[in-house]
Amino acid sequence: MLPERHVPTFREVGEFPPDEAKRMLDFVADTAREAGLEDYRILISVGEGGGQTIFHLHWHILGGRMRGLPK
């Protein structure tokens, strides 16, 4: 999920006005619901050391149980 406004990482999310940040989070939640997901994870990688390879703020919505992570 990519926001319309370009910022390279989650570090810059403070540049978004509060109403715009809320719209982004609502969009993420609505997308998960529309995909039929009740339980899911939202992943945001920040910086190269955090595994980020695309330098435009974006979210990954992951449904289902992921092996290797705490219950």
C-alpha positions in Angstrom: 0.0 0.0 0.0 1.5 3.3 -1.1 0.3 6.7 0.1 -0.1 9.4 -2.5 2.4 11.8 -0.8 6.0 10.7 -1.3 8.1 10.3 1.8 11.1 7.9 1.7 10.4 6.1 5.0 8.1 5.9 8.1 10.6 8.3 9.8 9.0 11.1 7.8 5.4 10.2 8.6 5.3 13.3 10.9 5.2 15.4 7.7 1.6 14.3 7.1 -1.2 16.5 8.6 -3.2 14.5 11.2 -6.2 14.1 8.9 -4.1 12.8 6.1 -2.3 10.3 8.4 -5.7 9.1 9.7 -7.0 8.6 6.1 -3.9 6.5 5.3 -4.5 4.3 8.3 -8.2 4.0 7.6 -7.3 3.0 4.0 -5.0 0.2 5.3 -7.7 -1.1 7.7 -10.4 -0.9 5.0 -8.2 -2.7 2.5 -7.6 -5.6 4.9 -11.3 -5.8 5.7 -12.2 -5.8 2.0 -9.6 -8.6 1.4 -11.6 -10.6 4.0 -8.8 -10.4 6.7 -9.9 -10.4 10.3 -6.5 -11.2 11.7 -3.4 -9.7 10.0 -0.1 -7.9 10.5 1.0 -4.6 9.1 4.6 -4.5 8.3 6.6 -1.3 7.6 10.4 -1.7 6.9 12.4 1.5 7.8 15.8 2.0 6.3 18.2 -0.4 4.7 19.1 -1.9 8.0 15.4 -2.6 8.6 15.1 -4.4 5.2 13.6 -1.5 3.3 14.4 -1.8 -0.5 11.8 0.6 -1.9 12.3 4.1 -0.6 8.7 5.3 -0.7 6.7 4.8 2.5 4.5 1.7 2.1 2.8 -1.0 4.1 2.6 -4.7 3.7 -0.7 -6.3 4.9 0.0 -9.9 5.9 -2.9 -12.3 6.6 -2.6 -15.6 8.4 -0.2 -17.0 10.9 3.5 -16.5 10.2 5.9 -19.1 11.3 8.7 -18.1 13.6 6.9 -15.2 15.2 5.5 -15.1 18.7 1.8 -16.1 19.2 
